Amino acid sequence: MLQSTTSKSLIERDQKHLWHPLTQHQTAPPPLAITKAKGAMIWDENGNSYIDGIASWYTAMFGHANDAIIGAMTHQMQQLDFVMFSGFTHEPAVTLSERLLQLLPSNQERIFFNDNGSTAIEAAIKMALQFHFNNGEKRDTLIAFEDGFHGDTFGAMSASGLSSYNGPFEDFLLKVKRIPVPTSENVESIVQTLQELLHSNACAAFVFEPLVQGAAGMKFHSGNGLDRLIKICQEHGVICIADEIMTGFGKTGKNFACDHLQQQPDIICLSKALTAGMFPLSITSCSKQVFDAFLSHEVAKGFFHAHTYSAHPIGCAAALAALELLTSDAIGEGIKKIENAHGDFVQKLAGHPAVENARSLGVILALDLKVKTDRYGNFRNRLYQFFMERGVNLRPLGNTIYTLPPYVITDVQLEQIYEAISAALDEFESIC
Ligand SMILES: Cc1ncc(COP(=O)(O)O)c(C=O)c1O
């Protein structure tokens, strides 16, 4: 019989057995025990409430415990809980692929299912490598942006430029050549670097976060510049992989960040807001050209890559309900409202002596403090604590403070986030 552990607090039980992500357990304070979430709010076990100012790593964009999504998942669970996706298919996966392809760039034609962001990228990179292999070419090099983040599996880590994550694994990664993100000032020199890279390496794929590098600190780059890089890559037969795991589903003010571009990527990766934080699921979509390279009488030319939980029916049902919300007037208005409010707040921040580079795009707002700090250093931890003490969950990335609130956040809650940020600027101005 299982021993009863109910006399101990959640934290005590957690500290005995659990290993948390992105945590140095020797020095980190205990985690907060969260017992409830609804809309833009989360509650801890002592009844304290917090505004989820980053929608729990940009997933719960339609609000926590959304009734429409819960209803769709409950219905699906009672109808068909799970069945493997090799040799079988089901309604939620078929309908989701049809609905998604109506929204994605028009060259996207096939949907491959995975179970999280990293595995979506991993599948995309393998698709690109095998695309060339099936076409009789050995291409072995990836192109990626400096400071990009694409996940924690080996292919995804290889494409990621954030060294704080990759240190111990550098010797085991795929070959990658990095270029800076394009701005209006540097684009000509990047174009030249890219052309040289393409001539001296067998480049298979270009992996990028379109317009916004999330984990790097919500760094924005030029859509026109990115368009030029994609075009050049595609002219050289390089498969362009847009990582929309953070940017997808309305965050940049359009359904996908790629909707701001002229060029269409060959492969797109989606996760996070795909299921609104309700279920781990991800998608790697691709063009007809990519898919067709896997058609053959030779079995081995197929894509022999699978996850047990591929196309989980409950996840697909959650995603369908989330898409319904994304395309609704109410959510569209919520996105516009946040976008406008962010624009006004950025103007207010612009002259603040502690602030550098206040910026916003869609529902993403970020600013850099004029102070140098490690990504997980003491100052960053003090900032995090400062916000939590004011009932706002914001997780600064080094010296970058950002918010990416759920689309259903109320005016009052959004104002509370801005007030907490303004208070932090005043509090820490003297050290900036
Ligand atoms: C742009 C981007 N790509 C990939 C990932 C990895 O996704 P996951 O954490 O679900 O593996 C993330 C996670 O934050 C991300 O922001």
The ligand as an SDF file (V2000), in Angstrom:
LIG
                    3D

 16 16  0  0  0  0  0  0  0  0999 V2000
   11.1010   29.2680  -30.0130 C   0  0  0  0  0  0  0  0  0  0  0  0
   11.1060   27.9920  -29.2160 C   0  0  0  0  0  0  0  0  0  0  0  0
   11.4140   26.8400  -29.8420 N   0  0  0  0  0  0  0  0  0  0  0  0
   11.4250   25.6680  -29.1830 C   0  0  0  0  0  0  0  0  0  0  0  0
   11.1280   25.5970  -27.8400 C   0  0  0  0  0  0  0  0  0  0  0  0
   11.1490   24.2690  -27.1340 C   0  0  0  0  0  0  0  0  0  0  0  0
    9.8510   23.8780  -26.7870 O   0  0  0  0  0  0  0  0  0  0  0  0
    9.6190   22.8130  -25.6190 P   0  0  0  0  0  0  0  0  0  0  0  0
   10.0210   23.4720  -24.3410 O   0  0  0  0  0  0  0  0  0  0  0  0
    8.1600   22.4950  -25.6750 O   0  0  0  0  0  0  0  0  0  0  0  0
   10.4740   21.6230  -25.9320 O   0  0  0  0  0  0  0  0  0  0  0  0
   10.8160   26.7760  -27.1580 C   0  0  0  0  0  0  0  0  0  0  0  0
   10.5220   26.7550  -25.7090 C   0  0  0  0  0  0  0  0  0  0  0  0
   10.4500   27.7490  -25.0390 O   0  0  0  0  0  0  0  0  0  0  0  0
   10.7950   28.0060  -27.8650 C   0  0  0  0  0  0  0  0  0  0  0  0
   10.4970   29.1670  -27.2640 O   0  0  0  0  0  0  0  0  0  0  0  0
  1  2  1  0
  2  3  1  0
  2 15  2  0
  3  4  2  0
  4  5  1  0
  5  6  1  0
  5 12  2  0
  6  7  1  0
  7  8  1  0
  8  9  2  0
  8 10  1  0
  8 11  1  0
 12 13  1  0
 12 15  1  0
 13 14  2  0
 15 16  1  0
M  END
$$$$
